[in-house]
Amino acid sequence: MRFALGLVGALAAIAVPGASAADFEGDNGPCRETPGDPALLRCPTGYVGVPYEVEIATDEASGCFPYIWIQIVNSALPAGLSMSQSGVISGIPTGTGLTRFWLWNHDLTAAQGGPSWCARDDVSEREFSIPIDPGPVIVNAAAKAATVGQPYSERLTAGRLVSLNPPTTGSDMPAAWSVQSGVLPPGVALSADGLLAGTPTAEGSFRFVVQADLQNGSPPATHEYTLVVRQPVAVQSPLGSQAGPTGEVGSRFEKTFTATGGSGTYTWSLSSGALPSGVALDATRGTIDGTPRRAGSYKFVVTAKDSEGRVASTTAAMRVVTRLVIKTPRLKAATVARAYHARLAARGGVQPLKWRVVRGKLPPGMVLSQLGALAGIPRGAGSFRVTVEARDALGAKSKKTLVLLVSG
């Protein structure tokens, strides 16, 4: 889980100039004597995930001030913090707890690079503590996308960050919410209790910073969001909503659904119903294709989902008919100079059919019409072998070789 960390615009404490390496400042410095334990200096409270900085103050009255250096001895700072030689403790705390540590305050002698008049290392030591409390956090890493004209609602949640490694939060905390900068989409507002809601009226990409004040003594948490508003997704179907004859057993079928609006990138799915056996929906292209294996009527719902979660659906239907087959078994014989007429027949497929001769030649004086009528007056005897083809309204074809005998 990702977390939006609270930020503060100022340091946790500001240093007060110090003096001799012989003493730490415990009265006017940022780290004060602890009630009931005056030997322990307690520094300002830090918060997990919030930048922290405090400068250890020293007394100016003696020693080689300001030529001093401070070191941590036989102890450690809270995780995430470090200290410079001049005594500035800074960093981002990564976990909660009270940490006690010892500091030594040294004079920087001439032999160590200090001034010539600083002859000896005057050392003092003192125990310090830094309490680290849970930090303020806005849990929502991003705002979900919105759609023009559709109600929008996103509940922002604040909590206490107890660890950065790994990021861990405690229970949700009530907070006072506000927009610190930027612009919300027209029609959308942020309530004081953290509900981002409304009906967007314009598309665009809107950047804004929100603040959550936990009102528990910790600094407020802030986070920048980008809320994307787009047009609704709409799906167009290449098929009607009623099951007309659209497919044929054994013939490859392909139709593509299209979508508009949203992010422009869509994932397609069959949300209800079923496609014919042998036909499948391509989730990337929105195409249903394949070779139907069984006749029947099918009704289904195709849904497009864009990359930001918007969805739209359309109802479609198709009817798969039986395979087109020429069923005329043979041609009746013809006689020279006598009128001849025969009707070729087929079953299956989708009307109307178109007929033609694709191989061989009919007897002189005879023709095959596109409607499948073989007619004319033969002018010569013989055996005529021809291959005829029927093509239906879906483009399916069936061929058959027939022999026409013409006697004299």
SVG drawing of the C-alpha trace seen along z (x, -y; Angstrom):
<svg xmlns="http://www.w3.org/2000/svg" viewBox="-39 -34 87 72">
<polyline fill="none" stroke="black" stroke-width="0.4" points="0.0,0.0 1.2,-3.5 0.7,-6.4 0.7,-10.2 2.9,-11.6 2.2,-14.7 4.6,-17.6 5.4,-20.6 6.6,-23.9 8.9,-24.7 11.5,-22.9 10.5,-20.9 12.7,-23.2 15.0,-26.1 18.5,-26.2 19.5,-28.8 23.2,-29.7 25.4,-28.0 28.6,-28.6 31.4,-26.5 32.0,-22.9 32.0,-22.6 28.2,-22.7 25.0,-22.0 22.2,-24.6 19.3,-23.2 17.3,-26.3 16.9,-28.2 17.8,-25.6 15.2,-23.5 16.0,-20.4 14.8,-21.1 15.2,-19.4 12.7,-16.5 10.3,-17.1 11.3,-14.6 14.6,-13.8 16.6,-17.1 19.7,-15.2 17.8,-14.2 17.3,-16.8 14.1,-16.1 14.1,-17.4 10.9,-18.4 8.6,-15.6 9.1,-14.2 6.5,-12.4 6.9,-9.3 7.2,-10.4 7.5,-14.1 10.9,-15.9 12.5,-16.7 15.3,-19.1 16.7,-20.4 20.1,-22.0 21.6,-21.1 22.3,-24.3 25.5,-24.9 26.5,-27.6 28.5,-30.5 30.1,-31.4 33.4,-29.3 35.7,-27.1 36.6,-27.6 33.1,-28.5 32.1,-28.6 34.9,-26.1 33.2,-23.0 32.1,-19.6 29.5,-17.2 29.4,-13.4 27.0,-10.6 28.6,-8.2 27.6,-4.5 24.0,-5.1 22.0,-5.9 19.4,-8.4 15.9,-7.4 15.8,-5.5 15.8,-7.8 17.7,-10.6 21.4,-11.6 23.5,-14.3 26.1,-16.7 29.3,-17.5 27.9,-20.9 25.0,-19.2 22.2,-19.5 19.9,-16.4 17.7,-15.9 16.0,-13.4 12.6,-11.7 11.7,-9.4 10.7,-5.9 9.2,-4.5 7.6,-5.5 9.1,-5.4 11.2,-7.3 15.0,-7.2 17.6,-8.1 21.2,-8.9 24.4,-10.5 26.2,-13.4 29.7,-14.6 30.5,-18.3 34.2,-18.8 36.3,-21.9 37.9,-22.0 41.6,-22.5 44.3,-24.0 45.7,-20.5 42.3,-19.5 41.9,-22.5 40.5,-25.0 42.0,-28.4 45.5,-28.7 44.2,-30.0 42.2,-26.8 44.8,-24.6 42.9,-21.8 39.8,-19.7 37.2,-20.7 34.6,-17.9 31.1,-17.7 28.5,-15.0 24.7,-14.9 21.9,-12.5 19.2,-13.5 15.9,-12.0 13.7,-12.4 10.1,-11.1 8.7,-10.0 4.9,-9.8 2.8,-8.4 2.8,-10.8 -0.2,-12.2 -1.0,-10.4 -3.5,-10.5 -4.1,-6.9 -5.5,-7.5 -2.6,-7.5 -4.6,-8.6 -8.1,-9.7 -10.2,-7.5 -11.1,-8.9 -14.4,-10.7 -16.9,-10.9 -18.7,-14.0 -22.4,-13.9 -22.1,-10.9 -22.2,-11.1 -18.7,-10.9 -17.8,-10.0 -14.5,-9.3 -14.0,-9.1 -10.6,-10.4 -9.1,-8.8 -6.6,-10.0 -4.7,-8.0 -1.5,-7.7 1.6,-6.4 3.5,-4.2 6.2,-2.9 7.8,-3.6 9.7,-0.3 7.3,1.2 4.6,-1.6 2.1,-0.8 -0.8,-2.8 -3.0,-2.5 -6.7,-2.9 -8.4,-5.7 -8.5,-9.0 -11.2,-11.8 -9.8,-14.9 -10.8,-18.3 -10.3,-18.4 -9.7,-21.3 -8.4,-22.2 -5.1,-24.1 -4.4,-24.9 -5.3,-24.0 -8.7,-23.5 -11.3,-20.8 -13.4,-19.8 -16.5,-21.9 -19.3,-20.3 -17.1,-18.5 -16.4,-19.6 -14.5,-18.4 -16.5,-18.3 -15.0,-19.0 -15.3,-15.3 -13.3,-14.2 -15.9,-13.3 -14.9,-14.3 -18.2,-14.2 -20.4,-15.8 -21.3,-15.5 -18.5,-16.7 -19.6,-19.1 -16.4,-19.4 -13.6,-17.1 -10.0,-17.7 -7.1,-16.9 -7.5,-18.8 -4.6,-19.1 -5.2,-20.1 -3.6,-19.7 -5.8,-18.6 -5.0,-18.9 -6.1,-16.7 -5.8,-18.2 -6.0,-15.3 -6.3,-17.9 -4.2,-15.7 -1.1,-17.9 0.6,-16.6 1.2,-18.7 -1.4,-18.4 -1.0,-15.9 -1.1,-17.1 -1.2,-15.4 -1.5,-16.4 -4.0,-14.7 -4.8,-14.7 -8.4,-14.0 -9.0,-13.0 -12.5,-13.7 -13.4,-12.3 -16.5,-11.7 -18.6,-8.6 -17.7,-5.4 -20.1,-4.4 -20.2,-1.1 -21.3,-0.6 -22.3,2.8 -21.9,4.2 -24.9,6.5 -28.5,5.7 -30.3,6.5 -32.5,9.1 -31.1,12.4 -31.0,12.0 -29.1,14.4 -25.5,13.2 -23.4,16.4 -23.2,19.8 -21.9,23.1 -18.5,23.7 -18.0,20.2 -15.5,17.8 -17.3,15.0 -15.8,11.7 -17.4,8.5 -15.8,5.7 -17.4,3.7 -16.2,0.1 -16.1,-2.3 -15.7,-6.0 -15.1,-8.2 -13.2,-7.4 -9.4,-7.0 -9.4,-5.6 -8.0,-2.2 -10.5,0.5 -10.7,4.1 -13.6,6.1 -15.6,8.9 -18.8,10.9 -20.8,9.9 -23.8,12.2 -25.1,14.6 -23.0,16.9 -21.4,16.8 -21.8,19.6 -19.5,22.6 -16.3,21.9 -16.6,18.1 -14.7,16.0 -14.4,12.4 -10.9,10.8 -10.5,8.8 -8.1,6.3 -9.7,5.6 -13.3,6.0 -13.7,8.5 -15.8,11.6 -14.5,14.1 -14.2,17.7 -16.0,20.5 -19.4,21.4 -19.8,25.1 -23.5,25.2 -26.6,23.5 -28.9,21.5 -29.8,18.1 -27.6,16.4 -28.1,13.3 -25.3,11.7 -24.0,8.5 -20.6,7.1 -18.9,4.7 -16.0,2.3 -14.0,1.1 -11.5,-1.7 -8.1,-1.9 -9.5,-4.1 -12.5,-1.9 -15.4,-3.4 -17.7,-0.8 -20.4,-0.6 -22.3,2.3 -24.4,3.2 -26.8,6.0 -26.2,8.0 -27.7,11.1 -26.8,13.3 -28.3,16.3 -26.2,19.0 -27.8,20.9 -26.9,24.3 -24.2,24.6 -25.0,23.8 -25.1,26.9 -26.2,27.5 -28.8,30.3 -29.5,30.8 -28.3,34.4 -28.3,34.5 -29.6,32.7 -32.4,34.1 -31.4,34.8 -31.9,32.3 -32.7,32.6 -31.2,30.6 -33.5,27.9 -36.1,28.4 -36.6,25.9 -35.0,26.9 -35.6,25.6 -34.3,26.8 -34.1,25.1 -31.0,25.7 -31.7,26.0 -29.7,25.6 -30.4,25.8 -29.0,23.8 -27.3,20.5 -29.0,17.1 -31.1,16.0 -30.9,14.6 -28.5,16.9 -26.5,16.1 -25.5,18.8 -22.8,19.1 -20.8,21.6 -17.2,21.6 -15.7,24.4 -16.7,26.1 -19.1,25.0 -22.8,25.4 -24.3,26.5 -24.5,23.8 -27.8,22.0 -28.1,22.5 -27.4,20.2 -27.5,20.4 -29.2,17.3 -28.0,15.8 -31.3,17.1 -30.3,20.7 -32.4,21.3 -30.7,23.4 -32.6,22.8 -32.4,22.4 -32.5,24.4 -29.5,26.7 -28.0,26.5 -25.6,29.4 -25.6,32.9 -23.0,34.2 -22.2,34.6 -21.4,31.3 -19.6,31.4 -19.9,28.1 -19.2,27.0 -21.7,24.6 -21.4,22.3 -24.1,20.9 -23.1,17.9 -25.4,16.7 -26.0,13.3 -23.3,13.8 -20.7,14.7 -20.7,18.4 -20.2,20.6 -21.1,24.1 -19.9,25.9 -21.0,29.0 -20.1,30.6 -23.1,31.7 -23.3,33.4 -25.9,32.4 -26.6,34.9 -28.0,33.5 -29.3,36.0 -29.8,35.5"/>
</svg>
